Amino acid sequence: MSLSSQWKKSSVANVVRYQPSGVCFARGRIGGKLIRQSLRTAILEATKARLAELRDCEKSQRASVRSMILDA
């Protein structure tokens, strides 16, 4: 199995599944860099919830960085 065939698209946007383990990963760009982060689950319903949590976390981190830059 080649490396590229180990990653499969899922029915959820911005989520790919690693075939050997079945674990889902969030995949997207943050600050122009491609990020792939494990969602620690193979269940699609749990994947949707964890993806939403990850998005909220990233938004709050970016907001705190912006406020630190503006305060300086």
TIRO-2110 file (N, C-alpha, C; in Angstrom, 1 decimal):
// TIRO-2110
0.8, -1.2, 0.0, N, 1, A
0.0, 0.0, 0.0, CA, 1, A
0.9, 1.2, 0.0, C, 1, A
0.7, 2.2, -1.0, N, 2, A
1.5, 3.4, -1.0, CA, 2, A
1.1, 4.3, 0.1, C, 2, A
1.9, 5.3, 0.4, N, 3, A
1.6, 6.3, 1.4, CA, 3, A
0.4, 7.1, 1.1, C, 3, A
0.2, 7.5, -0.2, N, 4, A
-0.9, 8.3, -0.5, CA, 4, A
-2.2, 7.5, -0.5, C, 4, A
-2.2, 6.2, -0.7, N, 5, A
-3.4, 5.5, -0.6, CA, 5, A
-3.8, 5.1, 0.8, C, 5, A
-3.0, 5.4, 1.8, N, 6, A
-3.3, 5.2, 3.2, CA, 6, A
-4.3, 6.2, 3.7, C, 6, A
-4.4, 7.4, 3.1, N, 7, A
-5.3, 8.4, 3.5, CA, 7, A
-6.5, 8.4, 2.6, C, 7, A
-7.7, 8.4, 3.2, N, 8, A
-8.9, 8.4, 2.5, CA, 8, A
-9.8, 9.5, 2.9, C, 8, A
-10.6, 10.1, 2.0, N, 9, A
-11.5, 11.2, 2.3, CA, 9, A
-12.6, 10.6, 3.1, C, 9, A
-13.2, 11.4, 3.9, N, 10, A
-14.4, 11.0, 4.7, CA, 10, A
-15.6, 11.8, 4.2, C, 10, A
-16.8, 11.5, 4.7, N, 11, A
-18.0, 12.2, 4.3, CA, 11, A
-18.1, 13.5, 5.0, C, 11, A
-17.2, 13.8, 6.0, N, 12, A
-17.2, 15.0, 6.7, CA, 12, A
-16.2, 16.0, 6.1, C, 12, A
-16.5, 17.2, 5.9, N, 13, A
-15.6, 18.2, 5.3, CA, 13, A
-14.4, 18.4, 6.2, C, 13, A
-13.2, 18.5, 5.6, N, 14, A
-11.9, 18.7, 6.3, CA, 14, A
-11.5, 17.6, 7.2, C, 14, A
-12.0, 16.4, 6.9, N, 15, A
-11.6, 15.2, 7.7, CA, 15, A
-11.1, 14.1, 6.7, C, 15, A
-10.0, 13.5, 7.1, N, 16, A
-9.4, 12.4, 6.4, CA, 16, A
-9.3, 11.2, 7.3, C, 16, A
-9.3, 10.0, 6.8, N, 17, A
-9.2, 8.8, 7.7, CA, 17, A
-7.9, 8.1, 7.3, C, 17, A
-7.1, 7.8, 8.3, N, 18, A
-5.9, 7.0, 8.1, CA, 18, A
-6.3, 5.5, 8.1, C, 18, A
-6.1, 4.8, 6.9, N, 19, A
-6.6, 3.5, 6.7, CA, 19, A
-6.1, 2.4, 7.7, C, 19, A
-4.8, 2.4, 7.9, N, 20, A
-4.2, 1.3, 8.8, CA, 20, A
-4.8, 1.3, 10.2, C, 20, A
-5.1, 2.5, 10.8, N, 21, A
-5.7, 2.5, 12.1, CA, 21, A
-7.1, 2.9, 12.2, C, 21, A
-7.7, 3.5, 11.1, N, 22, A
-9.0, 3.9, 11.1, CA, 22, A
-9.3, 5.2, 11.8, C, 22, A
-8.3, 5.8, 12.3, N, 23, A
-8.5, 7.1, 13.1, CA, 23, A
-8.7, 8.3, 12.1, C, 23, A
-9.6, 9.2, 12.5, N, 24, A
-9.9, 10.4, 11.7, CA, 24, A
-8.9, 11.5, 12.1, C, 24, A
-8.6, 12.3, 11.1, N, 25, A
-7.7, 13.5, 11.3, CA, 25, A
-8.4, 14.7, 10.7, C, 25, A
-8.2, 15.8, 11.4, N, 26, A
-8.7, 17.1, 10.8, CA, 26, A
-7.5, 17.6, 9.9, C, 26, A
-7.9, 18.1, 8.7, N, 27, A
-6.9, 18.6, 7.7, CA, 27, A
-7.4, 19.9, 7.2, C, 27, A
-6.5, 20.9, 7.3, N, 28, A
-6.8, 22.2, 6.9, CA, 28, A
-5.6, 23.1, 6.9, C, 28, A
-5.8, 24.4, 6.6, N, 29, A
-4.7, 25.4, 6.6, CA, 29, A
-5.0, 26.4, 7.7, C, 29, A
-3.9, 26.6, 8.4, N, 30, A
-3.9, 27.6, 9.5, CA, 30, A
-2.7, 28.5, 9.2, C, 30, A
-2.9, 29.8, 9.0, N, 31, A
-1.8, 30.7, 8.7, CA, 31, A
-1.0, 30.3, 7.5, C, 31, A
-1.7, 29.7, 6.5, N, 32, A
-1.0, 29.3, 5.2, CA, 32, A
-0.3, 27.9, 5.3, C, 32, A
-0.2, 27.3, 6.5, N, 33, A
0.4, 26.0, 6.6, CA, 33, A
-0.6, 24.9, 6.7, C, 33, A
-0.3, 23.8, 6.0, N, 34, A
-1.2, 22.6, 6.0, CA, 34, A
-1.1, 21.9, 7.4, C, 34, A
-2.2, 21.8, 8.1, N, 35, A
-2.2, 21.1, 9.4, CA, 35, A
-3.0, 19.9, 9.3, C, 35, A
-2.5, 18.8, 9.9, N, 36, A
-3.2, 17.5, 10.1, CA, 36, A
-3.1, 17.2, 11.5, C, 36, A
-4.2, 17.1, 12.2, N, 37, A
-4.2, 16.8, 13.6, CA, 37, A
-5.2, 15.7, 13.9, C, 37, A
-4.8, 14.7, 14.7, N, 38, A
-5.6, 13.6, 15.1, CA, 38, A
-6.9, 14.0, 15.9, C, 38, A
-8.0, 13.4, 15.6, N, 39, A
-9.2, 13.7, 16.3, CA, 39, A
-9.5, 12.5, 17.3, C, 39, A
-8.6, 11.6, 17.4, N, 40, A
-8.5, 10.5, 18.4, CA, 40, A
-9.8, 9.6, 18.4, C, 40, A
-10.4, 9.5, 17.2, N, 41, A
-11.6, 8.6, 17.1, CA, 41, A
-11.8, 8.1, 15.7, C, 41, A
-12.5, 7.0, 15.6, N, 42, A
-12.8, 6.4, 14.2, CA, 42, A
-14.3, 6.5, 14.0, C, 42, A
-15.0, 7.1, 14.9, N, 43, A
-16.5, 7.2, 14.8, CA, 43, A
-16.8, 8.6, 14.2, C, 43, A
-17.6, 8.6, 13.1, N, 44, A
-17.9, 9.8, 12.4, CA, 44, A
-18.7, 10.8, 13.3, C, 44, A
-19.6, 10.4, 14.0, N, 45, A
-20.4, 11.3, 14.9, CA, 45, A
-19.5, 12.0, 15.9, C, 45, A
-18.6, 11.2, 16.5, N, 46, A
-17.6, 11.8, 17.5, CA, 46, A
-16.7, 12.7, 16.7, C, 46, A
-16.3, 12.4, 15.5, N, 47, A
-15.4, 13.2, 14.7, CA, 47, A
-16.0, 14.6, 14.5, C, 47, A
-17.3, 14.7, 14.2, N, 48, A
-17.9, 16.0, 13.9, CA, 48, A
-17.8, 16.8, 15.2, C, 48, A
-18.1, 16.3, 16.3, N, 49, A
-18.0, 17.0, 17.6, CA, 49, A
-16.6, 17.5, 17.9, C, 49, A
-15.6, 16.6, 17.7, N, 50, A
-14.3, 17.0, 18.0, CA, 50, A
-13.7, 18.0, 17.0, C, 50, A
-14.2, 17.9, 15.8, N, 51, A
-13.8, 18.9, 14.8, CA, 51, A
-14.3, 20.3, 15.2, C, 51, A
-15.5, 20.4, 15.6, N, 52, A
-16.1, 21.6, 16.1, CA, 52, A
-15.3, 22.2, 17.3, C, 52, A
-14.9, 21.3, 18.2, N, 53, A
-14.1, 21.7, 19.4, CA, 53, A
-12.7, 22.2, 18.9, C, 53, A
-12.1, 21.6, 18.0, N, 54, A
-10.8, 22.0, 17.5, CA, 54, A
-10.9, 23.3, 16.8, C, 54, A
-12.0, 23.6, 16.0, N, 55, A
-12.1, 24.9, 15.4, CA, 55, A
-12.3, 26.0, 16.4, C, 55, A
-13.1, 25.7, 17.4, N, 56, A
-13.3, 26.8, 18.5, CA, 56, A
-12.0, 27.1, 19.2, C, 56, A
-11.2, 26.0, 19.5, N, 57, A
-10.0, 26.2, 20.1, CA, 57, A
-9.0, 27.0, 19.3, C, 57, A
-8.9, 26.7, 18.0, N, 58, A
-8.0, 27.4, 17.1, CA, 58, A
-8.4, 28.9, 17.0, C, 58, A
-9.7, 29.2, 16.9, N, 59, A
-10.2, 30.5, 16.8, CA, 59, A
-9.9, 31.3, 18.1, C, 59, A
-10.0, 30.7, 19.2, N, 60, A
-9.7, 31.4, 20.5, CA, 60, A
-8.2, 31.7, 20.6, C, 60, A
-7.4, 30.7, 20.1, N, 61, A
-5.9, 30.9, 20.2, CA, 61, A
-5.5, 32.1, 19.3, C, 61, A
-6.1, 32.1, 18.1, N, 62, A
-5.7, 33.2, 17.1, CA, 62, A
-6.2, 34.5, 17.7, C, 62, A
-7.3, 34.6, 18.3, N, 63, A
-7.8, 35.8, 18.9, CA, 63, A
-6.9, 36.3, 20.0, C, 63, A
-6.4, 35.4, 20.9, N, 64, A
-5.5, 35.8, 21.9, CA, 64, A
-4.2, 36.3, 21.4, C, 64, A
-3.7, 35.7, 20.3, N, 65, A
-2.4, 36.1, 19.7, CA, 65, A
-2.6, 37.5, 19.1, C, 65, A
-3.7, 37.8, 18.5, N, 66, A
-4.0, 39.1, 17.9, CA, 66, A
-4.1, 40.1, 19.0, C, 66, A
-4.7, 39.8, 20.1, N, 67, A
-4.8, 40.8, 21.2, CA, 67, A
-3.5, 41.1, 21.8, C, 67, A
-2.6, 40.1, 21.9, N, 68, A
-1.2, 40.3, 22.4, CA, 68, A
-0.5, 41.2, 21.5, C, 68, A
-0.6, 41.1, 20.2, N, 69, A
0.1, 41.9, 19.2, CA, 69, A
-0.4, 43.3, 19.3, C, 69, A
-1.7, 43.5, 19.4, N, 70, A
-2.3, 44.8, 19.4, CA, 70, A
-2.0, 45.6, 20.7, C, 70, A
-1.8, 44.8, 21.8, N, 71, A
-1.5, 45.4, 23.1, CA, 71, A
0.0, 45.9, 23.1, C, 71, A
0.8, 45.3, 22.3, N, 72, A
2.3, 45.6, 22.4, CA, 72, A
2.6, 47.0, 21.9, C, 72, A
END
